[in-house]
């Protein structure tokens, strides 16, 4: 992301420690960035393709922005299975 211009994407697959019952709501945020001050600082971070077992963390930039590195944190909120849950069938 330091070289090049135009739209650029880096993605990382994240797997939850335990699967959720349904796809959770995932909040992502930047916790650190190292971006060149010689151009506009353009950044977009998001959770994509969220499922019960994980999601894809995507960081995007565009234009002439130069990114050396970023760090992100995430939090997933949703119902989990409980050891007392069972189904009749």
N, CA, C and O atoms as CSV, one atom per row, in Angstrom:
chain,resi,resn,atom,element,x,y,z
A,1,UNK,N,N,0.809,-1.192,0.000
A,1,UNK,CA,C,0.000,0.000,0.000
A,1,UNK,C,C,0.857,1.262,0.000
A,1,UNK,O,O,0.329,2.366,-0.134
A,2,UNK,N,N,2.149,1.115,0.146
A,2,UNK,CA,C,3.028,2.278,0.117
A,2,UNK,C,C,3.261,2.742,-1.313
A,2,UNK,O,O,3.410,3.937,-1.567
A,3,UNK,N,N,3.294,1.806,-2.239
A,3,UNK,CA,C,3.496,2.171,-3.638
A,3,UNK,C,C,2.193,2.003,-4.405
A,3,UNK,O,O,1.294,1.275,-3.984
A,4,UNK,N,N,2.111,2.678,-5.515
A,4,UNK,CA,C,0.922,2.552,-6.349
A,4,UNK,C,C,-0.076,3.654,-6.076
A,4,UNK,O,O,0.022,4.383,-5.089
A,5,UNK,N,N,-1.036,3.757,-6.974
A,5,UNK,CA,C,-2.107,4.732,-6.851
A,5,UNK,C,C,-3.415,4.069,-7.218
A,5,UNK,O,O,-3.441,2.959,-7.750
A,6,UNK,N,N,-4.496,4.759,-6.930
A,6,UNK,CA,C,-5.808,4.223,-7.243
A,6,UNK,C,C,-6.319,3.318,-6.140
A,6,UNK,O,O,-5.737,3.264,-5.056
A,7,UNK,N,N,-7.406,2.607,-6.409
A,7,UNK,CA,C,-8.003,1.740,-5.386
A,7,UNK,C,C,-7.092,0.563,-5.033
A,7,UNK,O,O,-6.576,-0.125,-5.914
A,8,UNK,N,N,-6.904,0.344,-3.731
A,8,UNK,CA,C,-6.111,-0.790,-3.234
A,8,UNK,C,C,-6.814,-1.391,-2.028
A,8,UNK,O,O,-7.403,-0.676,-1.218
A,9,UNK,N,N,-6.746,-2.719,-1.916
A,9,UNK,CA,C,-7.426,-3.436,-0.828
A,9,UNK,C,C,-6.475,-4.466,-0.234
A,9,UNK,O,O,-5.779,-5.175,-0.961
A,10,UNK,N,N,-6.453,-4.540,1.084
A,10,UNK,CA,C,-5.805,-5.636,1.809
A,10,UNK,C,C,-6.902,-6.314,2.613
A,10,UNK,O,O,-7.743,-5.640,3.208
A,11,UNK,N,N,-6.901,-7.637,2.634
A,11,UNK,CA,C,-7.946,-8.375,3.347
A,11,UNK,C,C,-7.322,-9.478,4.191
A,11,UNK,O,O,-6.307,-10.071,3.825
A,12,UNK,N,N,-7.954,-9.735,5.326
A,12,UNK,CA,C,-7.512,-10.787,6.246
A,12,UNK,C,C,-8.740,-11.556,6.711
A,12,UNK,O,O,-9.715,-10.957,7.165
A,13,UNK,N,N,-8.698,-12.874,6.600
A,13,UNK,CA,C,-9.807,-13.701,7.070
A,13,UNK,C,C,-9.707,-13.859,8.585
A,13,UNK,O,O,-8.629,-14.140,9.110
A,14,UNK,N,N,-10.817,-13.681,9.284
A,14,UNK,CA,C,-10.890,-13.823,10.742
A,14,UNK,C,C,-11.863,-14.955,11.053
A,14,UNK,O,O,-12.982,-14.970,10.542
A,15,UNK,N,N,-11.439,-15.904,11.892
A,15,UNK,CA,C,-12.292,-17.009,12.336
A,15,UNK,C,C,-12.615,-16.802,13.816
A,15,UNK,O,O,-11.723,-16.522,14.618
A,16,UNK,N,N,-13.891,-16.941,14.174
A,16,UNK,CA,C,-14.290,-16.822,15.571
A,16,UNK,C,C,-13.838,-18.062,16.340
A,16,UNK,O,O,-13.748,-19.151,15.774
A,17,UNK,N,N,-13.553,-17.891,17.640
A,17,UNK,CA,C,-13.178,-19.028,18.486
A,17,UNK,C,C,-14.302,-20.051,18.565
A,17,UNK,O,O,-14.051,-21.256,18.552
A,18,UNK,N,N,-15.553,-19.568,18.647
A,18,UNK,CA,C,-16.737,-20.435,18.638
A,18,UNK,C,C,-17.704,-19.876,17.609
A,18,UNK,O,O,-17.794,-18.659,17.448
A,19,UNK,N,N,-18.429,-20.737,16.912
A,19,UNK,CA,C,-19.414,-20.216,15.959
A,19,UNK,C,C,-20.617,-19.602,16.680
A,19,UNK,O,O,-21.000,-20.036,17.767
A,20,UNK,N,N,-21.194,-18.594,16.055
A,20,UNK,CA,C,-22.424,-17.984,16.547
A,20,UNK,C,C,-23.615,-18.774,16.009
A,20,UNK,O,O,-23.462,-19.562,15.077
A,21,UNK,N,N,-24.799,-18.569,16.588
A,21,UNK,CA,C,-26.018,-19.218,16.113
A,21,UNK,C,C,-26.430,-18.641,14.760
A,21,UNK,O,O,-26.944,-19.357,13.901
A,22,UNK,N,N,-26.200,-17.346,14.582
A,22,UNK,CA,C,-26.487,-16.646,13.327
A,22,UNK,C,C,-25.371,-15.628,13.108
A,22,UNK,O,O,-24.617,-15.352,14.042
A,23,UNK,N,N,-25.240,-15.062,11.915
A,23,UNK,CA,C,-24.164,-14.092,11.701
A,23,UNK,C,C,-24.270,-12.930,12.693
A,23,UNK,O,O,-25.327,-12.310,12.804
A,24,UNK,N,N,-23.198,-12.634,13.405
A,24,UNK,CA,C,-23.228,-11.556,14.388
A,24,UNK,C,C,-23.047,-10.191,13.724
A,24,UNK,O,O,-22.724,-10.093,12.541
A,25,UNK,N,N,-23.260,-9.159,14.505
A,25,UNK,CA,C,-22.889,-7.808,14.098
A,25,UNK,C,C,-21.409,-7.659,14.429
A,25,UNK,O,O,-20.993,-7.956,15.549
A,26,UNK,N,N,-20.611,-7.202,13.469
A,26,UNK,CA,C,-19.172,-7.061,13.682
A,26,UNK,C,C,-18.796,-5.588,13.562
A,26,UNK,O,O,-19.082,-4.940,12.555
A,27,UNK,N,N,-18.152,-5.073,14.601
A,27,UNK,CA,C,-17.644,-3.697,14.612
A,27,UNK,C,C,-16.134,-3.761,14.425
A,27,UNK,O,O,-15.456,-4.503,15.136
A,28,UNK,N,N,-15.600,-2.997,13.483
A,28,UNK,CA,C,-14.153,-2.934,13.283
A,28,UNK,C,C,-13.701,-1.484,13.393
A,28,UNK,O,O,-14.453,-0.565,13.068
A,29,UNK,N,N,-12.474,-1.286,13.852
A,29,UNK,CA,C,-11.927,0.063,13.964
A,29,UNK,C,C,-10.416,0.019,13.810
A,29,UNK,O,O,-9.773,-0.993,14.087
A,30,UNK,N,N,-9.867,1.136,13.365
A,30,UNK,CA,C,-8.415,1.270,13.290
A,30,UNK,C,C,-7.891,1.614,14.671
A,30,UNK,O,O,-8.429,2.500,15.335
A,31,UNK,N,N,-6.851,0.927,15.109
A,31,UNK,CA,C,-6.234,1.230,16.398
A,31,UNK,C,C,-4.858,1.854,16.223
A,31,UNK,O,O,-4.283,2.371,17.181
A,32,UNK,N,N,-4.326,1.809,15.006
A,32,UNK,CA,C,-3.047,2.448,14.699
A,32,UNK,C,C,-2.958,2.602,13.198
A,32,UNK,O,O,-3.404,1.733,12.448
A,33,UNK,N,N,-2.378,3.719,12.754
A,33,UNK,CA,C,-2.071,3.847,11.335
A,33,UNK,C,C,-0.789,4.624,11.154
A,33,UNK,O,O,-0.470,5.520,11.935
A,34,UNK,N,N,-0.069,4.275,10.131
A,34,UNK,CA,C,1.178,4.933,9.746
A,34,UNK,C,C,1.016,5.284,8.271
A,34,UNK,O,O,1.282,4.469,7.387
A,35,UNK,N,N,0.572,6.519,8.025
A,35,UNK,CA,C,0.234,6.971,6.679
A,35,UNK,C,C,1.042,8.221,6.366
A,35,UNK,O,O,1.176,9.109,7.207
A,36,UNK,N,N,1.579,8.287,5.154
A,36,UNK,CA,C,2.381,9.415,4.698
A,36,UNK,C,C,1.583,10.715,4.791
A,36,UNK,O,O,0.411,10.762,4.418
A,37,UNK,N,N,2.230,11.766,5.293
A,37,UNK,CA,C,1.550,13.056,5.446
A,37,UNK,C,C,1.643,13.914,4.183
A,37,UNK,O,O,1.119,15.027,4.162
A,38,UNK,N,N,2.300,13.418,3.128
A,38,UNK,CA,C,2.461,14.188,1.899
A,38,UNK,C,C,1.251,14.166,0.985
A,38,UNK,O,O,1.241,14.852,-0.037
A,39,UNK,N,N,0.229,13.391,1.329
A,39,UNK,CA,C,-0.992,13.304,0.524
A,39,UNK,C,C,-2.183,13.184,1.472
A,39,UNK,O,O,-2.011,13.021,2.680
A,40,UNK,N,N,-3.372,13.264,0.924
A,40,UNK,CA,C,-4.571,13.073,1.748
A,40,UNK,C,C,-4.567,11.673,2.356
A,40,UNK,O,O,-4.110,10.711,1.739
A,41,UNK,N,N,-5.084,11.582,3.575
A,41,UNK,CA,C,-5.163,10.294,4.265
A,41,UNK,C,C,-6.549,9.713,4.040
A,41,UNK,O,O,-7.523,10.134,4.664
A,42,UNK,N,N,-6.623,8.741,3.142
A,42,UNK,CA,C,-7.895,8.123,2.765
A,42,UNK,C,C,-7.892,6.683,3.259
A,42,UNK,O,O,-6.981,5.915,2.949
A,43,UNK,N,N,-8.914,6.319,4.029
A,43,UNK,CA,C,-8.962,4.957,4.560
A,43,UNK,C,C,-10.404,4.528,4.766
A,43,UNK,O,O,-11.266,5.329,5.128
A,44,UNK,N,N,-10.644,3.257,4.530
A,44,UNK,CA,C,-11.947,2.639,4.768
A,44,UNK,C,C,-11.669,1.254,5.330
A,44,UNK,O,O,-10.905,0.485,4.747
A,45,UNK,N,N,-12.288,0.934,6.460
A,45,UNK,CA,C,-12.120,-0.392,7.050
A,45,UNK,C,C,-13.507,-0.964,7.298
A,45,UNK,O,O,-14.415,-0.259,7.736
A,46,UNK,N,N,-13.657,-2.264,7.008
A,46,UNK,CA,C,-14.982,-2.869,7.137
A,46,UNK,C,C,-14.894,-4.373,7.357
A,46,UNK,O,O,-13.885,-5.012,7.059
A,47,UNK,N,N,-15.986,-4.915,7.890
A,47,UNK,CA,C,-16.172,-6.364,7.983
A,47,UNK,C,C,-17.041,-6.770,6.802
A,47,UNK,O,O,-18.129,-6.226,6.617
A,48,UNK,N,N,-16.570,-7.718,6.005
A,48,UNK,CA,C,-17.310,-8.178,4.825
A,48,UNK,C,C,-17.556,-9.676,4.942
A,48,UNK,O,O,-16.832,-10.384,5.642
A,49,UNK,N,N,-18.573,-10.141,4.259
A,49,UNK,CA,C,-18.870,-11.576,4.193
A,49,UNK,C,C,-18.968,-12.209,5.586
A,49,UNK,O,O,-18.363,-13.250,5.844
A,50,UNK,N,N,-19.728,-11.579,6.471
A,50,UNK,CA,C,-19.866,-12.066,7.848
A,50,UNK,C,C,-20.744,-13.317,7.856
A,50,UNK,O,O,-21.841,-13.322,7.298
A,51,UNK,N,N,-20.244,-14.377,8.496
A,51,UNK,CA,C,-20.995,-15.620,8.674
A,51,UNK,C,C,-20.974,-15.996,10.149
A,51,UNK,O,O,-20.420,-15.273,10.977
A,52,UNK,N,N,-21.579,-17.126,10.469
A,52,UNK,CA,C,-21.574,-17.616,11.850
A,52,UNK,C,C,-20.170,-17.972,12.328
A,52,UNK,O,O,-19.920,-17.993,13.533
A,53,UNK,N,N,-19.258,-18.248,11.412
A,53,UNK,CA,C,-17.923,-18.731,11.789
A,53,UNK,C,C,-16.808,-17.708,11.613
A,53,UNK,O,O,-15.697,-17.935,12.092
A,54,UNK,N,N,-17.069,-16.588,10.940
A,54,UNK,CA,C,-16.012,-15.608,10.751
A,54,UNK,C,C,-16.392,-14.521,9.764
A,54,UNK,O,O,-17.555,-14.393,9.382
A,55,UNK,N,N,-15.401,-13.739,9.356
A,55,UNK,CA,C,-15.621,-12.646,8.415
A,55,UNK,C,C,-14.297,-12.270,7.762
A,55,UNK,O,O,-13.230,-12.736,8.162
A,56,UNK,N,N,-14.393,-11.422,6.756
A,56,UNK,CA,C,-13.202,-10.899,6.093
A,56,UNK,C,C,-13.027,-9.446,6.517
A,56,UNK,O,O,-13.918,-8.624,6.299
A,57,UNK,N,N,-11.895,-9.128,7.115
A,57,UNK,CA,C,-11.555,-7.767,7.505
A,57,UNK,C,C,-10.888,-7.107,6.308
A,57,UNK,O,O,-9.855,-7.583,5.836
A,58,UNK,N,N,-11.468,-6.008,5.806
A,58,UNK,CA,C,-10.949,-5.341,4.614
A,58,UNK,C,C,-10.509,-3.922,4.949
A,58,UNK,O,O,-11.237,-3.171,5.598
A,59,UNK,N,N,-9.312,-3.567,4.499
A,59,UNK,CA,C,-8.815,-2.193,4.585
A,59,UNK,C,C,-8.634,-1.691,3.168
A,59,UNK,O,O,-8.001,-2.351,2.344
A,60,UNK,N,N,-9.190,-0.518,2.881
A,60,UNK,CA,C,-9.114,0.051,1.536
A,60,UNK,C,C,-8.531,1.455,1.597
A,60,UNK,O,O,-8.733,2.193,2.561
A,61,UNK,N,N,-7.801,1.804,0.541
A,61,UNK,CA,C,-7.366,3.175,0.331
A,61,UNK,C,C,-7.431,3.457,-1.154
A,61,UNK,O,O,-7.643,2.540,-1.948
A,62,UNK,N,N,-7.251,4.711,-1.546
A,62,UNK,CA,C,-7.372,5.081,-2.954
A,62,UNK,C,C,-6.600,6.377,-3.194
A,62,UNK,O,O,-6.024,6.960,-2.275
A,63,UNK,N,N,-6.605,6.805,-4.442
A,63,UNK,CA,C,-5.895,8.027,-4.808
A,63,UNK,C,C,-4.398,7.849,-4.638
A,63,UNK,O,O,-3.850,6.791,-4.948
A,64,UNK,N,N,-3.737,8.896,-4.139
A,64,UNK,CA,C,-2.283,8.845,-3.956
A,64,UNK,C,C,-1.877,8.610,-2.503
A,64,UNK,O,O,-0.722,8.837,-2.140
A,65,UNK,N,N,-2.808,8.161,-1.672
A,65,UNK,CA,C,-2.512,7.866,-0.269
A,65,UNK,C,C,-1.474,6.753,-0.179
A,65,UNK,O,O,-1.558,5.746,-0.883
A,66,UNK,N,N,-0.493,6.954,0.701
A,66,UNK,CA,C,0.557,5.947,0.909
A,66,UNK,C,C,0.460,5.442,2.345
A,66,UNK,O,O,0.587,6.210,3.298
A,67,UNK,N,N,0.232,4.135,2.481
A,67,UNK,CA,C,0.036,3.509,3.792
A,67,UNK,C,C,1.222,2.603,4.084
A,67,UNK,O,O,1.503,1.677,3.324
A,68,UNK,N,N,1.922,2.870,5.189
A,68,UNK,CA,C,3.019,1.994,5.606
A,68,UNK,C,C,2.462,0.787,6.359
A,68,UNK,O,O,2.847,-0.351,6.088
A,69,UNK,N,N,1.550,1.039,7.312
A,69,UNK,CA,C,0.947,-0.059,8.070
A,69,UNK,C,C,-0.273,0.456,8.821
A,69,UNK,O,O,-0.399,1.649,9.095
A,70,UNK,N,N,-1.161,-0.462,9.144
A,70,UNK,CA,C,-2.324,-0.173,9.981
A,70,UNK,C,C,-2.526,-1.339,10.938
A,70,UNK,O,O,-2.054,-2.450,10.697
A,71,UNK,N,N,-3.228,-1.068,12.016
A,71,UNK,CA,C,-3.632,-2.119,12.958
A,71,UNK,C,C,-5.128,-1.938,13.203
A,71,UNK,O,O,-5.618,-0.813,13.295
A,72,UNK,N,N,-5.838,-3.039,13.306
A,72,UNK,CA,C,-7.286,-2.983,13.502
A,72,UNK,C,C,-7.701,-3.868,14.664
A,72,UNK,O,O,-7.044,-4.860,14.983
A,73,UNK,N,N,-8.804,-3.487,15.288
A,73,UNK,CA,C,-9.452,-4.309,16.310
A,73,UNK,C,C,-10.876,-4.569,15.854
A,73,UNK,O,O,-11.433,-3.827,15.044
A,74,UNK,N,N,-11.454,-5.630,16.386
A,74,UNK,CA,C,-12.835,-5.950,16.025
A,74,UNK,C,C,-13.560,-6.531,17.230
A,74,UNK,O,O,-12.945,-7.035,18.170
A,75,UNK,N,N,-14.896,-6.446,17.173
A,75,UNK,CA,C,-15.749,-7.014,18.204
A,75,UNK,C,C,-16.988,-7.575,17.510
A,75,UNK,O,O,-17.615,-6.887,16.705
A,76,UNK,N,N,-17.337,-8.808,17.816
A,76,UNK,CA,C,-18.525,-9.452,17.251
A,76,UNK,C,C,-19.562,-9.619,18.352
A,76,UNK,O,O,-19.249,-10.086,19.447
A,77,UNK,N,N,-20.804,-9.231,18.052
A,77,UNK,CA,C,-21.884,-9.308,19.031
A,77,UNK,C,C,-23.027,-10.114,18.429
A,77,UNK,O,O,-23.562,-9.763,17.378
A,78,UNK,N,N,-23.396,-11.199,19.106
A,78,UNK,CA,C,-24.485,-12.036,18.618
A,78,UNK,C,C,-24.700,-13.211,19.545
A,78,UNK,O,O,-23.918,-13.425,20.472
A,79,UNK,N,N,-25.759,-13.982,19.304
A,79,UNK,CA,C,-26.066,-15.116,20.180
A,79,UNK,C,C,-25.116,-16.289,19.956
A,79,UNK,O,O,-24.816,-16.658,18.820
A,80,UNK,N,N,-24.654,-16.861,21.054
A,80,UNK,CA,C,-23.810,-18.055,21.028
A,80,UNK,C,C,-24.605,-19.250,21.524
A,80,UNK,O,O,-25.601,-19.099,22.231
A,81,UNK,N,N,-24.165,-20.410,21.155
A,81,UNK,CA,C,-24.773,-21.629,21.695
A,81,UNK,C,C,-24.363,-21.766,23.164
A,81,UNK,O,O,-23.256,-21.392,23.550
A,82,UNK,N,N,-25.258,-22.297,23.954
A,82,UNK,CA,C,-24.988,-22.547,25.364
A,82,UNK,C,C,-24.989,-24.055,25.571
A,82,UNK,O,O,-25.726,-24.770,24.892
A,83,UNK,N,N,-24.183,-24.543,26.491
A,83,UNK,CA,C,-24.091,-25.994,26.693
A,83,UNK,C,C,-25.423,-26.601,27.134
A,83,UNK,O,O,-25.602,-27.814,27.024
A,84,UNK,N,N,-26.363,-25.789,27.631
A,84,UNK,CA,C,-27.681,-26.294,28.016
A,84,UNK,C,C,-28.690,-26.277,26.862
A,84,UNK,O,O,-29.801,-26.783,27.010
A,85,UNK,N,N,-28.316,-25.701,25.718
A,85,UNK,CA,C,-29.232,-25.662,24.565
A,85,UNK,C,C,-29.356,-27.047,23.947
A,85,UNK,O,O,-28.373,-27.779,23.840
A,86,UNK,N,N,-30.567,-27.399,23.544
A,86,UNK,CA,C,-30.789,-28.660,22.848
A,86,UNK,C,C,-32.030,-28.520,21.996
A,86,UNK,O,O,-32.850,-27.630,22.222
A,87,UNK,N,N,-32.170,-29.390,21.025
A,87,UNK,CA,C,-33.307,-29.349,20.116
A,87,UNK,C,C,-34.080,-30.656,20.213
A,87,UNK,O,O,-33.493,-31.730,20.341
A,88,UNK,N,N,-35.398,-30.553,20.149
A,88,UNK,CA,C,-36.257,-31.727,20.130
A,88,UNK,C,C,-36.543,-32.035,18.672
A,88,UNK,O,O,-36.933,-31.152,17.907
A,89,UNK,N,N,-36.352,-33.275,18.294
A,89,UNK,CA,C,-36.612,-33.543,16.886
A,89,UNK,C,C,-36.620,-34.983,16.529
A,89,UNK,O,O,-36.829,-35.330,15.367
